Amino acid sequence: MFHLKVGDLAPDFVGLDQSGEKISLQDFKGKKLIMFFYPKDNTPGCTAEACNLSENFDELIEKGFSVLGVSMDSVERHKKFADKYAFPYPLLADTEREVLNLYGVWGLKKFMGREYDGIHRTTFIISEEGIIENIILKVKTKHHTTQILELYA
């Protein structure tokens, strides 16, 4: 599963956001990118994480960050999710798991004694030059912004 590490060049990708617009890693060149992978739109943990980043978006922008959410949900599901919570950042629809596989966040999970394949909640912080600066594996969904900003204090 997980193969990328801090210092690696972030894999480039092209996909569609919640508006059906093409989006790629190149769109964020010159900015620090918080790229957060999450399992599913409109679930409690994912909503808490996405809303926490949204509520603190102005502070993140002030500190030079851009934000991009990624899950397997469709463009349509992302649109409903983004509209419902008025997210100020794009959500990438990775229905074919191309980006998930590039970043190594798709794999075997265990929950309540059950094993299944799914998305491992992970955040990559990518430098202005496209290098992975930080990887957060133990995401605190309700306090994710604080968790990120503490790395840059």
N, C-alpha and C positions, 0 to 999 in steps of 0.2 A: 504494500500500500504506500506508505509515506516515503518519499525519496528526495524531496527538495530540502535544502538547508540554508541557513543564513549565509549570505555571500554569493549564492547562486544567482544567475541571471533568471529573472522571472519569465516563464514561458509566455510567448505571445499568443493571443487568441482573437477571434472575431466571432461575435454573436449578436443577438437581438435583445434590446432592453424592453421594458414594459410598454413602450410606445411603438415598438416594432422598428426602432431606429438601430442601425448598425453601430456596434461599439467594440473597441479593441483596446488592448493595453497601450497602444501608441497614442490613444486619445488622452492619456494621463501623463505623458512625458513632460518633464519639467515640474511635476508636482509629486508629493508623497501620496501614495495610494493605500488606503485601508481597504483591502479586498477580503470581505468576510463571506465564508461559505456556511450555509445553514441548511438544515434538512427540509423544511416545508413552510410555505406561506400560511399565515393565520393559525399557527399552533402556539401554545403559550410561551415556550422558551424562545422561539424564533421571533415572535411578535415583541417580546420584552427586549431582545437584543436589537432588533431593527428600530424600535421606538427609542431606545436609549441613544443610539447613534443619531437618530433624527432630532431628538430633543436637544442634543449637544452639538448639532451640525455647525452652528455659527462659530462656536469655539474651535471646532476642528478645522474649519476653513481659515480662521484667524491664524492658526498654528501651521498653515500650509498644507493641510491634508485634503485629499479628495476621498470619496467613499463610493464603493461599489459592492452590492450584495449579489451573491450567486447561489442559485439552487436549481433543481431539476424542474421546477414548476414552469408551466407554459407562459408565453407572452400574455395571454388573457388573464391567467391567474395572478401573475405579477401585477398587471394593470389594476385589478380589483384590490389587491393587497396595498399597492402604493397609493391608490386613490383613497381608500378607506382611512389610511393613517397619514396621508399627505406627505409622503417621504420626499425629501428634497434631493435625493440622489437616485441613480439608476439601479435597476435590478436586472441582472443578466439571466435570460432563460436558457438553461443548458440541458434541454430535454434529451439530448443524445449522449450526455455525460462526457463530452469531449474535454471541456475545461476542468471538470472534476477529476478526470483521469490525468490530465497534464499536471495538475497540482497535487495529485496523490491523495485526495481527500475522500475517495470512494472506496469502500471496502467493508470487511466483516465487522459487524457491531454485535454487542451483547446487551440485552435489556431484559430484566426480570427472568433470567434463565433461558431466554430465547436468543438464537443467533440468526442474523439476517444481514444482507448487504444494504448499505446505506451511506449517507453523507456524514462524515465526521466533522462536527462543528469546529472550524479552524479559521483563524484570521492571519493573513499575510500582510505585512507592511512593506511596501515596495518603494524604493528610493526614486528620486527624480530621474535617475539614470537607468531605472529598470532592474535594480539589484534588490534581492530580498534582504531587508534589514532586520526584520523580526518575524517570528512565527509564534502565534498564541494557540496552544493546543487545549488549554483548560480555560475556555471562555466563560466569564462571569456575565451571563446574559443581562442581568439588571444593572450592571455596573461596568459595561464593556468600555465605554469612553474613558472612564477613570483608569481602567486597566491599561489601555493604550497610552494615555497621556503620561502615566507614571513611568513608562519606558523612555520617555523623552524629557523627563524633568531635569 
